[in-house]
Amino acid sequence: MKKLIRLLIVILMLLPVLGLSGCVKHSVTWRANHVDTWQAIKKSGKLTIGVDDSFVPMDFRQKNGKLVGYDVDLSRAVCKVLGLKADFQSIDWSMKETELKNGTIDVIWNGYTATPARRKRIAFSRVYELSGQSLVVKKDSGINKLADMQGKILGVQQSSTAQTDLNKYPQVLKNYIKDRKPILYQDNESAFLDLQAGRIQGVLAGTEYAGYYATHIAHSSNYKLITTDQFPQDRVAVGMRKGDVTLRKKINYALGVLQKNGTLRRINKKWLGIDSNYLGPVSESR
């Protein structure tokens, strides 16, 4: 009997703690979905941006430790329009949405794809980049479209999205290349070395990687990027809490300013080597 009474006492003591922990969890989710933090962000004068600092060419560190990349330039330009300082915070990418909901960061800005599944959990800005697959070739190769790869050797990173798309949509490119089979590489860098040496005639890679390598490898002026909309395209945008309606409007406004003044186009040319000034409709932002 005494043991039963002691057990009941312990349970009664634990109930408030368990209830509180449930409330805290509910409170975090509720705040993320309903509280607009714009005034707090404006007062602090900074926007805390969650990044994976090893994602070339969106956010990555140079040998001296300096953070650079496509999204670094774009987010800083947006913050300048809004009168804020871009405060970059490296995060565990697997915990990105938890960090966002907890308020550790204000936005996820790192080549982040606005998928239908993610849209159920968080809000997104206007899409500022369409990321699909692109082909890199030498300018003097005579290759101007994918069909010009007829009978030529293609390089692809093994287990990459490029390889998946190449196999899933063979009519786009695979049916043209030599033996309908690409040369597989452990990484894109090795494929580009073979392209430079003339051992292959083209490299298929994600537009971000393809554009970056085509504009940053040795003798980059000798290469060109062939883009296509025949492969599926990822829609890249800024992720934020659903409650931050004002922040979303502000970022959308700033992106529009950068599109109009040419900054978006310049960033696309600098990091991806493409002449694009694309910005998705505001109606898509939610």
C-alpha positions as a LaTeX table, in Angstrom:
\begin{tabular}{lrrr}
\hline
Residue & $x$ (\AA) & $y$ (\AA) & $z$ (\AA) \\
\hline
Met1 & 0.00 & 0.00 & 0.00 \\
Lys2 & 2.80 & 2.40 & 0.93 \\
Lys3 & 4.55 & 1.65 & $-2.39$ \\
Leu4 & 1.35 & 2.45 & $-4.30$ \\
Ile5 & 0.96 & 5.74 & $-2.42$ \\
Arg6 & 4.58 & 6.68 & $-3.17$ \\
Leu7 & 4.04 & 5.87 & $-6.88$ \\
Leu8 & 0.92 & 8.03 & $-6.99$ \\
Ile9 & 2.82 & 10.91 & $-5.36$ \\
Val10 & 5.62 & 10.65 & $-7.94$ \\
Ile11 & 3.10 & 10.61 & $-10.79$ \\
Leu12 & 1.30 & 13.66 & $-9.36$ \\
Met13 & 4.62 & 15.48 & $-9.07$ \\
Leu14 & 5.55 & 14.68 & $-12.67$ \\
Leu15 & 2.23 & 15.73 & $-14.22$ \\
Pro16 & 2.91 & 19.51 & $-14.08$ \\
Val17 & 6.37 & 18.99 & $-15.61$ \\
Leu18 & 5.02 & 16.85 & $-18.44$ \\
Gly19 & 2.20 & 19.29 & $-19.03$ \\
Leu20 & 4.62 & 22.21 & $-19.11$ \\
Ser21 & 6.87 & 20.49 & $-21.62$ \\
Gly22 & 3.86 & 19.87 & $-23.87$ \\
Cys23 & 2.86 & 23.53 & $-23.57$ \\
Val24 & 6.39 & 24.67 & $-24.41$ \\
Lys25 & 6.45 & 22.49 & $-27.51$ \\
His26 & 3.04 & 23.76 & $-28.54$ \\
Ser27 & 4.12 & 27.32 & $-27.80$ \\
Val28 & 7.18 & 27.10 & $-30.08$ \\
Thr29 & 5.11 & 25.81 & $-32.99$ \\
Trp30 & 2.32 & 28.28 & $-32.32$ \\
Arg31 & 4.71 & 31.24 & $-32.19$ \\
Ala32 & 6.39 & 30.15 & $-35.42$ \\
Asn33 & 3.05 & 29.98 & $-37.19$ \\
His34 & 1.37 & 33.07 & $-35.72$ \\
Val35 & 3.82 & 35.63 & $-34.34$ \\
Asp36 & 5.12 & 38.34 & $-36.69$ \\
Thr37 & 8.68 & 39.18 & $-35.58$ \\
Trp38 & 9.39 & 42.02 & $-38.02$ \\
Gln39 & 9.45 & 44.74 & $-35.37$ \\
Ala40 & 11.97 & 42.76 & $-33.30$ \\
Ile41 & 14.14 & 42.16 & $-36.37$ \\
Lys42 & 13.94 & 45.83 & $-37.33$ \\
Lys43 & 14.85 & 46.90 & $-33.80$ \\
Ser44 & 17.88 & 44.56 & $-33.71$ \\
Gly45 & 19.00 & 45.87 & $-37.09$ \\
Lys46 & 19.99 & 42.44 & $-38.35$ \\
Leu47 & 18.56 & 39.41 & $-40.13$ \\
Thr48 & 19.92 & 36.09 & $-38.85$ \\
Ile49 & 20.42 & 33.81 & $-41.84$ \\
Gly50 & 20.84 & 30.05 & $-41.49$ \\
Val51 & 23.30 & 28.52 & $-43.98$ \\
Asp52 & 25.23 & 25.39 & $-44.81$ \\
Asp53 & 28.66 & 26.95 & $-45.28$ \\
Ser54 & 29.93 & 24.13 & $-47.50$ \\
Phe55 & 27.35 & 24.43 & $-50.29$ \\
Val56 & 29.25 & 25.57 & $-53.39$ \\
Pro57 & 28.43 & 27.96 & $-55.00$ \\
Met58 & 25.55 & 29.21 & $-52.82$ \\
Asp59 & 27.25 & 29.58 & $-49.43$ \\
Phe60 & 30.80 & 28.36 & $-48.87$ \\
Arg61 & 34.07 & 29.37 & $-47.24$ \\
Gln62 & 37.24 & 30.30 & $-49.03$ \\
Lys63 & 40.60 & 29.03 & $-47.77$ \\
Asn64 & 40.90 & 32.10 & $-45.55$ \\
Gly65 & 37.54 & 31.29 & $-43.91$ \\
Lys66 & 35.59 & 34.08 & $-45.60$ \\
Leu67 & 31.98 & 33.19 & $-46.39$ \\
Val68 & 31.12 & 33.82 & $-50.05$ \\
Gly69 & 28.62 & 32.67 & $-52.65$ \\
Tyr70 & 25.49 & 33.38 & $-54.63$ \\
Asp71 & 23.17 & 33.52 & $-51.64$ \\
Val72 & 25.69 & 35.49 & $-49.59$ \\
Asp73 & 25.65 & 38.24 & $-52.22$ \\
Leu74 & 21.89 & 38.12 & $-52.73$ \\
Ser75 & 20.97 & 38.15 & $-49.03$ \\
Arg76 & 23.35 & 41.02 & $-48.34$ \\
Ala77 & 21.82 & 42.99 & $-51.21$ \\
Val78 & 18.31 & 42.33 & $-49.87$ \\
Cys79 & 19.35 & 43.37 & $-46.36$ \\
Lys80 & 20.86 & 46.57 & $-47.73$ \\
Val81 & 17.52 & 47.48 & $-49.32$ \\
Leu82 & 15.78 & 46.79 & $-46.00$ \\
Gly83 & 18.32 & 48.65 & $-43.88$ \\
Leu84 & 19.46 & 45.49 & $-42.09$ \\
Lys85 & 22.75 & 43.71 & $-41.52$ \\
Ala86 & 23.05 & 40.14 & $-42.84$ \\
Asp87 & 24.12 & 37.97 & $-39.89$ \\
Phe88 & 25.11 & 34.52 & $-41.20$ \\
Gln89 & 24.89 & 31.53 & $-38.90$ \\
Ser90 & 26.21 & 28.11 & $-39.90$ \\
Ile91 & 23.75 & 25.40 & $-38.90$ \\
Asp92 & 23.33 & 21.65 & $-39.00$ \\
Trp93 & 21.37 & 21.40 & $-42.26$ \\
Ser94 & 19.34 & 18.45 & $-40.95$ \\
Met95 & 18.05 & 20.75 & $-38.17$ \\
Lys96 & 17.35 & 23.79 & $-40.34$ \\
Glu97 & 13.58 & 23.92 & $-39.82$ \\
Thr98 & 13.89 & 23.29 & $-36.09$ \\
Glu99 & 16.38 & 26.18 & $-35.83$ \\
Leu100 & 13.93 & 28.37 & $-37.75$ \\
Lys101 & 10.93 & 27.54 & $-35.58$ \\
Asn102 & 12.94 & 27.94 & $-32.38$ \\
Gly103 & 13.92 & 31.45 & $-33.46$ \\
Thr104 & 17.65 & 30.68 & $-33.56$ \\
Ile105 & 17.59 & 31.97 & $-37.14$ \\
Asp106 & 15.14 & 34.21 & $-38.98$ \\
Val107 & 15.42 & 32.67 & $-42.44$ \\
Ile108 & 16.83 & 29.68 & $-44.30$ \\
Trp109 & 18.71 & 31.09 & $-47.29$ \\
Asn110 & 20.91 & 28.47 & $-48.91$ \\
Gly111 & 19.79 & 27.27 & $-52.34$ \\
Tyr112 & 16.64 & 26.14 & $-50.50$ \\
Thr113 & 14.04 & 24.47 & $-52.73$ \\
Ala114 & 10.39 & 25.39 & $-52.13$ \\
Thr115 & 8.85 & 21.93 & $-52.33$ \\
Pro116 & 5.14 & 21.24 & $-51.71$ \\
Ala117 & 6.02 & 19.27 & $-48.57$ \\
Arg118 & 8.09 & 22.13 & $-47.14$ \\
Arg119 & 5.38 & 24.68 & $-47.94$ \\
Lys120 & 3.12 & 22.86 & $-45.48$ \\
Arg121 & 5.57 & 23.57 & $-42.65$ \\
Ile122 & 7.12 & 26.94 & $-43.49$ \\
Ala123 & 6.58 & 29.98 & $-45.71$ \\
Phe124 & 8.63 & 30.96 & $-48.76$ \\
Ser125 & 9.56 & 34.15 & $-50.57$ \\
Arg126 & 9.25 & 34.66 & $-54.30$ \\
Val127 & 11.28 & 32.12 & $-56.25$ \\
Tyr128 & 14.55 & 33.75 & $-57.33$ \\
Glu129 & 16.20 & 30.84 & $-59.11$ \\
Leu130 & 15.08 & 27.92 & $-61.25$ \\
Ser131 & 17.62 & 25.19 & $-60.66$ \\
Gly132 & 17.62 & 22.31 & $-63.10$ \\
Gln133 & 20.36 & 20.56 & $-65.07$ \\
Ser134 & 22.73 & 22.26 & $-67.51$ \\
Leu135 & 25.38 & 21.12 & $-69.98$ \\
Val136 & 28.88 & 22.61 & $-70.01$ \\
Val137 & 30.89 & 22.35 & $-73.25$ \\
Lys138 & 33.83 & 24.08 & $-74.87$ \\
Lys139 & 32.90 & 27.12 & $-76.91$ \\
Asp140 & 34.68 & 25.82 & $-80.01$ \\
Ser141 & 33.04 & 22.39 & $-79.81$ \\
Gly142 & 30.23 & 23.25 & $-82.20$ \\
Ile143 & 27.74 & 22.10 & $-79.57$ \\
Asn144 & 24.94 & 24.64 & $-79.22$ \\
Lys145 & 22.05 & 22.46 & $-78.09$ \\
Leu146 & 21.63 & 19.10 & $-76.36$ \\
Ala147 & 20.99 & 17.26 & $-79.64$ \\
Asp148 & 24.47 & 18.34 & $-80.80$ \\
Met149 & 25.89 & 15.81 & $-78.32$ \\
Gln150 & 25.04 & 13.11 & $-80.86$ \\
Gly151 & 27.75 & 10.43 & $-80.66$ \\
Lys152 & 29.81 & 12.49 & $-78.18$ \\
Ile153 & 31.04 & 11.54 & $-74.71$ \\
Leu154 & 29.24 & 12.94 & $-71.67$ \\
Gly155 & 30.52 & 13.13 & $-68.09$ \\
Val156 & 28.20 & 12.97 & $-65.06$ \\
Gln157 & 28.77 & 12.76 & $-61.32$ \\
Gln158 & 27.82 & 9.35 & $-59.99$ \\
Ser159 & 24.64 & 9.21 & $-57.84$ \\
Ser160 & 23.86 & 12.86 & $-58.60$ \\
Thr161 & 20.50 & 14.36 & $-59.55$ \\
Ala162 & 22.02 & 14.91 & $-62.98$ \\
Gln163 & 22.56 & 11.16 & $-63.38$ \\
Thr164 & 19.04 & 10.46 & $-62.11$ \\
Asp165 & 17.46 & 12.93 & $-64.55$ \\
Leu166 & 19.64 & 11.71 & $-67.42$ \\
Asn167 & 18.32 & 8.16 & $-66.91$ \\
Lys168 & 14.75 & 9.17 & $-66.13$ \\
Tyr169 & 14.37 & 11.35 & $-69.21$ \\
Pro170 & 16.57 & 9.61 & $-71.83$ \\
Gln171 & 14.92 & 11.45 & $-74.72$ \\
Val172 & 16.36 & 14.77 & $-73.51$ \\
Leu173 & 20.07 & 13.86 & $-73.74$ \\
Lys174 & 20.96 & 10.22 & $-73.04$ \\
Asn175 & 19.71 & 8.96 & $-76.40$ \\
Tyr176 & 22.15 & 11.28 & $-78.17$ \\
Ile177 & 25.41 & 10.50 & $-76.38$ \\
Lys178 & 27.92 & 7.83 & $-77.37$ \\
Asp179 & 26.66 & 4.32 & $-76.56$ \\
Arg180 & 23.79 & 6.00 & $-74.63$ \\
Lys181 & 26.05 & 5.72 & $-71.58$ \\
Pro182 & 27.89 & 8.54 & $-69.76$ \\
Ile183 & 31.29 & 8.41 & $-68.09$ \\
Leu184 & 30.66 & 8.48 & $-64.32$ \\
Tyr185 & 32.81 & 10.49 & $-61.91$ \\
Gln186 & 33.08 & 10.64 & $-58.13$ \\
Asp187 & 32.81 & 14.44 & $-58.25$ \\
Asn188 & 32.13 & 17.23 & $-60.72$ \\
Glu189 & 35.66 & 18.57 & $-60.44$ \\
Ser190 & 37.09 & 15.37 & $-61.95$ \\
Ala191 & 34.59 & 15.54 & $-64.80$ \\
Phe192 & 35.60 & 19.12 & $-65.60$ \\
Leu193 & 39.28 & 18.16 & $-65.63$ \\
Asp194 & 38.51 & 15.57 & $-68.30$ \\
Leu195 & 36.46 & 18.16 & $-70.22$ \\
Gln196 & 39.45 & 20.50 & $-70.21$ \\
Ala197 & 41.71 & 17.66 & $-71.41$ \\
Gly198 & 39.31 & 16.79 & $-74.23$ \\
Arg199 & 38.62 & 13.26 & $-72.98$ \\
Ile200 & 34.90 & 14.07 & $-72.87$ \\
Gln201 & 32.87 & 16.67 & $-74.77$ \\
Gly202 & 30.33 & 17.72 & $-72.16$ \\
Val203 & 29.47 & 17.67 & $-68.46$ \\
Leu204 & 25.89 & 17.53 & $-67.19$ \\
Ala205 & 25.41 & 18.96 & $-63.70$ \\
Gly206 & 23.01 & 20.97 & $-61.58$ \\
Thr207 & 22.76 & 24.52 & $-62.94$ \\
Glu208 & 24.37 & 25.99 & $-59.81$ \\
Tyr209 & 27.41 & 23.72 & $-60.03$ \\
Ala210 & 27.62 & 23.76 & $-63.81$ \\
Gly211 & 27.40 & 27.54 & $-63.94$ \\
Tyr212 & 29.93 & 27.99 & $-61.17$ \\
Tyr213 & 32.50 & 25.63 & $-62.65$ \\
Ala214 & 32.01 & 27.02 & $-66.15$ \\
Thr215 & 32.85 & 30.51 & $-64.91$ \\
His216 & 35.53 & 29.71 & $-62.32$ \\
Ile217 & 37.65 & 26.88 & $-63.73$ \\
Ala218 & 40.93 & 27.62 & $-65.46$ \\
His219 & 40.44 & 29.27 & $-68.85$ \\
Ser220 & 36.72 & 29.67 & $-68.11$ \\
Ser221 & 36.32 & 31.93 & $-71.15$ \\
Asn222 & 36.74 & 28.80 & $-73.27$ \\
Tyr223 & 33.52 & 27.23 & $-71.94$ \\
Lys224 & 29.81 & 27.87 & $-72.27$ \\
Leu225 & 26.69 & 26.78 & $-70.45$ \\
Ile226 & 23.72 & 25.25 & $-72.27$ \\
Thr227 & 20.60 & 25.44 & $-70.13$ \\
Thr228 & 17.39 & 23.52 & $-70.70$ \\
Asp229 & 13.87 & 23.39 & $-69.27$ \\
Gln230 & 13.38 & 19.79 & $-70.40$ \\
Phe231 & 14.56 & 18.42 & $-67.05$ \\
Pro232 & 12.55 & 19.09 & $-63.85$ \\
Gln233 & 13.38 & 22.42 & $-62.25$ \\
Asp234 & 13.75 & 23.11 & $-58.54$ \\
Arg235 & 12.23 & 26.40 & $-57.40$ \\
Val236 & 14.69 & 28.09 & $-55.03$ \\
Ala237 & 13.43 & 30.65 & $-52.49$ \\
Val238 & 13.96 & 32.02 & $-48.97$ \\
Gly239 & 12.37 & 29.96 & $-46.19$ \\
Met240 & 10.85 & 31.62 & $-43.14$ \\
Arg241 & 8.31 & 31.14 & $-40.36$ \\
Lys242 & 4.65 & 31.22 & $-41.42$ \\
Gly243 & 3.97 & 33.88 & $-38.82$ \\
Asp244 & 6.48 & 36.29 & $-40.37$ \\
Val245 & 4.06 & 37.77 & $-42.89$ \\
Thr246 & 5.67 & 41.23 & $-42.79$ \\
Leu247 & 9.19 & 39.84 & $-43.25$ \\
Arg248 & 8.01 & 37.87 & $-46.25$ \\
Lys249 & 6.50 & 41.00 & $-47.80$ \\
Lys250 & 9.68 & 42.96 & $-47.12$ \\
Ile251 & 11.95 & 40.33 & $-48.68$ \\
Asn252 & 9.65 & 40.03 & $-51.71$ \\
Tyr253 & 9.77 & 43.80 & $-52.12$ \\
Ala254 & 13.57 & 43.88 & $-51.89$ \\
Leu255 & 13.93 & 41.04 & $-54.41$ \\
Gly256 & 11.76 & 43.05 & $-56.78$ \\
Val257 & 14.04 & 46.05 & $-56.35$ \\
Leu258 & 17.10 & 43.92 & $-57.14$ \\
Gln259 & 15.43 & 42.56 & $-60.25$ \\
Lys260 & 14.63 & 46.05 & $-61.50$ \\
Asn261 & 18.06 & 47.56 & $-60.82$ \\
Gly262 & 19.94 & 44.64 & $-62.39$ \\
Thr263 & 21.55 & 43.29 & $-59.23$ \\
Leu264 & 19.84 & 39.91 & $-59.56$ \\
Arg265 & 21.08 & 39.55 & $-63.12$ \\
Arg266 & 24.64 & 40.49 & $-62.09$ \\
Ile267 & 24.65 & 37.89 & $-59.29$ \\
Asn268 & 23.42 & 35.22 & $-61.71$ \\
Lys269 & 26.20 & 36.07 & $-64.15$ \\
Lys270 & 28.86 & 36.22 & $-61.44$ \\
Trp271 & 28.13 & 32.90 & $-59.75$ \\
Leu272 & 26.21 & 30.82 & $-62.29$ \\
Gly273 & 27.39 & 32.23 & $-65.58$ \\
Ile274 & 23.82 & 32.65 & $-66.83$ \\
Asp275 & 22.04 & 35.72 & $-68.17$ \\
Ser276 & 18.93 & 35.46 & $-66.01$ \\
Asn277 & 16.84 & 38.07 & $-64.24$ \\
Tyr278 & 14.07 & 35.63 & $-63.30$ \\
Leu279 & 11.89 & 36.29 & $-60.28$ \\
Gly280 & 8.74 & 34.30 & $-59.59$ \\
Pro281 & 5.32 & 35.90 & $-58.99$ \\
Val282 & 4.35 & 37.25 & $-55.56$ \\
Ser283 & 1.27 & 35.01 & $-55.68$ \\
Glu284 & 3.57 & 31.99 & $-55.42$ \\
Ser285 & 5.02 & 33.30 & $-52.14$ \\
Arg286 & 3.22 & 31.86 & $-49.14$ \\
\hline
\end{tabular}
